[in-house]
Amino acid sequence: MKAIAQNQFGDPEVLQLQDLPDPAIGPDQVLVRVRAAGVNPVDALVRKGYLRTAMPHHFPLVPGWDVAGVVEAVGPAVEGFAPGDEVFGYQRKDHVQHGTYAELVAATERGLAHKPAALSFEQAGGLALTGLTAVQSLRKVGVGEGDTVLVHAAAGGVGHLAVQVARLLGARRVIGTASPRNHDFLRSLGAEPVSYGDALLDNVADVLGDDVVDVAFDCVGGHALSDSFTLVSDPARVVSIVDLNVLELGGTYAYAKPVQADLRWLADRAEEGALRVEVQRTFPLERAAEAHRLLEGGHVRGKVVLVV
């Protein structure tokens, strides 16, 4: 099979199109012919070697944890999937080597769900990791009826889904930080936009009026995180997906887990038309290095996706 793989850690140029053996599947695995693979910030961290102390890495290393495609074969113990099924999923494994930037992926059953017909393969390829991050993080801090939720970097991959998921979980108001060029986009998702930066606290206060922030969802870290504790009365309801300092400050840290029930929840919401996946740009598989450069440049609205 063709795959994007790296033989060393480094800049985007280490990502090279290579010929690798087709993956074998175990009894409880699903062989997926990949149609799209989402590109996420964590992929760049893997590429650079920043996660090698957290989990074992092996070369040649195929990056990517997001996938959408068509089932080609199933192991004898697999239930619920059959050849020809259109699927999407989050395929983080304990060892980092056999990722989704490839023509074929041996997928775990727990991290896979049927693709909603309402989404294209490109949209579905960008949904799993970011969608799971949003729903699991917001549930962890108990977002529910009547809450006002602040989402930092609300126009980004995780952020734009967190805005929508917060509303689906019952939030009364969602305030999203973004650059002015993305404010209309946030309004279209049901959020009240504010500009980030040194005046963030004042900007949020202007929008809040007499209201208060119940939950803050941090996708940025640093000052955005520290400002969140000023705005939220209960520090435990500040959740970050990027900054472990949140724990020292009394907040909550969240990391996406491959939970099939949560993937199905996301798929159902997308099928109902209640969840939108914004794909800013797609790249063919062989141009994965360009996709990484775009993502690392910042200011991406929604998702970047590789098309296989």
PyMOL commands that set and color helices and strands:
alter all, ss='L'
color gray80, all
select helices_A, chain A and resi 12-14+41-48+109-111+121-125+128-140+157-168+180-189+200-208+223-231+235-237+245-248+260-271+285-296
alter helices_A, ss='H'
color red, helices_A
select strands_A, chain A and resi 2-5+16-19+29-39+57-62+66-74+86-90+96-98+104-108+112-114+148-151+173-177+192-194+215-218+238-240+252-253+279-284+303-307
alter strands_A, ss='S'
color yellow, strands_A
deselect
rebuild
show_as cartoon
